[in-house]
Amino acid sequence: MEETIDAASSNTEILSIPDPGTLASVLTEGVKNTIGDYRVKVTYEPEYVPAVPPAMPDIPPEQLAGMIKATVKVEVLDGNIAYLKIQHIIGEEMAQKVGPLLLEYIWDKVLPTSAMILDFRSAVSGELSGIPYIVSYYTDSEPLIHIDSVYDRPSDITTELWSMPTLLGKRYGTSKPLMILTSKNTLGVAEDVAYCLKNLKRATIVGENTAGGTVKIDKIKVGDTDFYVSVPVAKSINPITGKSWEIDGVAPHVEVPAEDALETAVAIIQLRAELPELIQAAVALVADNYAFPS
């Protein structure tokens, strides 16, 4: 990026652009074409106020659970298939406060099903601390699994995320089919969850290649101006692949348009349920017609 800035400093043409919004767009396009990272953006925001992480709302857990339920669609489809559409992945603090209610209203309804579909096609936000919670419900309690490592550049600290030995409620387990639906809009923490479960070989990803976002972005003010540069300041490094899902996104096992992902996932689950019977029929066919004592 330093080389890019040095090279751009000799380009005085942009100084003639009178509109600051247009200038920000030109700068963003130049940075994107030079370093190949669309996450780095230049914006002009004269009214920008730095975001402060909201404190845990001091409202009854029942009301908090209602707010979360509004972002989660729960349904049991034909064939005893659980369907969970999640738009925001809650963090550890929220999970501890409303966990028992979510178990009653959501998890206990889908636990008895024979397969599950997690719909992340509209999931664009979430908390990093929520990753171990979700992944752990689809893994065994022992041995513990190193899920992810997140390097934070400002603090120069790497945080390891591990599966959890104990959880609220029962685990869904490791044997029942798990499908994750993705789209080109699936972003951030949801991408991390999908990538972890994919490389643990616990889930089948169906849909589109995800957005390739990041787990954390900082917005840096440029001098004494109203221009800001958004820069990724943390990196997810998967312990299995040694790589990150950022920039490139999470590639699906089965690539289909996002609008067809649910239908495709259901068809895959149904086929897998029929496979044992089909194999047994094939074995019987061979034994009856092509096997001889000699």
C-alpha positions, 0 to 999 in steps of 0.5 A, a space after each residue: 500500500 505504501 508503494 501504491 501511495 508513492 506511485 499515486 502521489 505523482 498523479 495530479 489529475 485527481 486534484 481537479 475533481 471538484 466533488 469529494 464523493 466522486 474523488 473518493 470513488 476514484 481513489 477506491 477504484 484505484 486502490 482496488 485495481 492496484 492491490 486487488 483487495 475490494 475491502 479497502 475503501 475510501 469514503 467521504 463522510 462529513 457526518 461520520 460518527 465513530 461507532 461505539 459497540 452497543 452495551 448489552 440492552 438492559 431489557 428482559 430476556 424474553 424481549 431479547 429472545 423476541 428480537 433474536 427470533 425476528 432474525 431467525 426463521 425456524 421450520 421443519 420441512 417435509 422429510 423431517 428436515 430442520 430449516 434455520 435461516 440466520 441473518 445475524 450470529 449472536 455472540 457469547 454474551 447474548 447467548 448466555 443471557 437468552 440461551 435457555 429461551 432460544 433452546 425452548 423456542 428454536 433449538 428444541 424444535 429442530 433437535 429431533 430432526 434427521 437432517 438440518 439446513 442452515 441458511 446463511 444466504 442473507 447473513 451479513 453480520 455477527 460476533 466473533 465469539 459466536 463462532 465456537 457456539 455454532 460449530 460446537 453444536 455440530 461436533 463432539 464434546 471430546 476431543 476439543 477441536 481447534 476451529 480457527 485462529 484470528 490475528 488482530 493487527 492493532 494489538 498484535 495478538 492471535 486468538 485461538 477459537 476452540 470447540 466447547 466441551 459443554 453447551 446449553 442443551 444437547 448437540 445436534 451431533 456429527 452423524 446427521 446431514 448438515 447443509 449450509 446455504 450460501 450466496 454472494 452476499 454471505 459476509 463476515 462471521 457467517 463465512 467463517 462458520 461455513 469455512 470451519 464446518 466445511 473443512 471439518 468435513 461436517 457440512 456440505 456447502 450449497 449455493 454461491 461463492 461467498 463475498 470474501 469479507 473479513 472478521 474486522 474492519 477499522 475506518 481510519 480518518 485521513 488527516 484533517 479531512 472528512 475522508 476515511 479509509 476502511 481497512 481490514 485489521 484482523 485475519 482469520 487463519 484456518 488451522 486445517 488449511 492454513 489459509 483464509 476465506 477472506 477476499 476469495 470467499 468460501 467456495 461451495 461443494 455444490 454450486 447453484 444460484 442462491 435462489 435454487 440452493 434450498 431446493 438443491 439441499 433438500 434433494 441432496 438430503 433425500 438422495 443420501 437417505 435413499 442410498 443405503 436402500 439402493 446399495 442394499 438392492 444392488 448387493 442383492 442383485 449381484 448376489 442373486 444373479 452374478 455370484 456363483 459358489 465356484 
